Amino acid sequence: MIDNITWDIKPADMAELANALAAANLPIADIAEPGRRFFRITQAGEAIGYAGIEGDGPDQLLRSFVILATRRRQGLGSAMLALVEDKARADAAVRLHLLTTSAAAFFAKHGYAPADRADAPATIANSREFAGICPASATYLIKLLGR
C-alpha cells in the first residue's frame, strides 16, 4: 500500500509540502519554523500525502495531515495515520493532539476524542497553530497512544 515515508523532509521539499497544504486549505504560515517534523508519504514512488508532528515529549501536535486530492478515498489516510502515530510513539509521545475544521469524523474513527481547548497542556496551547493559526471553531481532539 504505502511504500515509503521520508521522515523529516528536506528544505527543498517544503515548497511541495506548502502547495499540498494550501490546496487542502490547511495552514502554511509556520511550516518553516523550528520544532516541526514533516513527513512525505509515497506509493509507487509518487507522493500521496504529508503529515507533521510539532513538539517533543509526551504531548505532541499532529498537524498538516493531508492526502493529495487524487489519492483520497483509497484507505491511504488510515494507513498513513497509523505510521505517523508509530513515529510519534517512537519519539516519546504519549498523547497526540490535533485541531481540525473538516476531518473530525476521520480522526474520531481512529480513536481521537473531542476535548476542551481550555484543558490543553501548555506545550500544545502555546503552539502557533493552537494559539492563533487555526480558528477557534476548529475541533480539538486528543488520542492516547498505546505502547
N, C-alpha and C positions, 0 to 999 in steps of 0.2 A: 504494500500500500504506500507507505511513506518510505523513501529510500535513503534520505539523508537529512540531517539537521546540521546547519552550520551554527555552532554556538558562538556568541559574541561576534556578530558580523563586522566586517571591516568598514572603516570610514568611507571607502569607495562605494560600498553597497547602501549607504544611508540615503542617497537620492532615490534609489529603487524602493526602499522602505517608506520614505516620505510620500512617494507617489501612490503606493498601495494604500497607505493610511488615509491620505487625502481623498482618494477615490471612494473610500468607505465612510467618509465624513468622521474620521477619528482624528484626535488632536495630534499635531506635529510640532507645536511650539517649543517643546523642551526635549525632543528626542536626542539632541546632540550633547546634552548636559551630562556630567559625570554621575555615576551611581545607577546607570541603566544598562541592562544587557539585552540585546535584541538577537533574535534567532530567525534564521531563514530556513524554511522547510521546503523540501523538494520531492518531486515524484518524477521518475524517468528523466532526471536531470533538469527539470523545469521548476521554477518557484511556484508553489501552490499557496503559500501563506507566510505570515510573520507573526511573531509574538515577542513580548518583552517582559522582563521582571525588573522591578525597581527596588532597591534597598538590599539589606542583608540581615541576617539574624532570624529570629523565629517568625516575625511578621514581615511579609513581603507583598508587594503590589503587582498583580498580574495586569499588564496593560498592553495596548497596541496589538491585540489579538485579532487577526484578520485572515480570512481565507479569500483568495482572489475571486472575484465575481464569477469567472468562468469555471471555477472548481468547486463551487458550493453545491450542497445537496448530494454529496457523494460519500458522506461519512468521514471525510477527512478532518473535519473540525474536532470530532471526538478523539480521533487518533492523535492529532496534534496536541490537544489539550492534555491528554494523558502523558505525552512525552515531556511537555513543559512542566507539568506537575512533578514528574520524576526528577527533572533537573532542579527544580526549586527544593525538593526534599533533599537531594544530594548536597545542596548548598545551605543546609541547616534550616530551611523554612519549616515551620510547624503549622502556620496558617497562611493561606493566600487570600488577599483582599482584592476586590475589583469594583470598579464603577462602570455602569453601562446604561446607555439610553435606549438600546434596541435589542439586546441579546439576553435579557434576564431569564427567559424561559430556557434557552440553551444551557446556560450555566446552572440553573436550578436542576435541570435534568442530570447534571453531572455532580450533584452534591453540594452546590453552593447555596447558602441560606441567606435570606434578607437580614440585614442588621441595621441598627440605628447609627447614623453617621456620628452622633454625639459620643458613641461608645468606641469609636475607632482609636487604636493606640496612637500615641503622639508621632511615632515614626511614619505612620500612614497618613494621619490627619495633616501633618505638616508638609507632605509632598505637594509639589506644584499642581499635579493632576487633581489631587483631592481638594486642595485649598482654593483652587480657582479656575483651572483649565476646564474641568468637567463641570457642567451645570449642576446647580443644587437639586434639580429634578432627576438627576441620574440615580439609578438604583444601586445601592451599596450592598454587596454580597461578600460573604466570607465562607471559606472551606477549611475545615480542619484536615490536615493531611495525615493520613495514617502512615505508619512505617512499614 
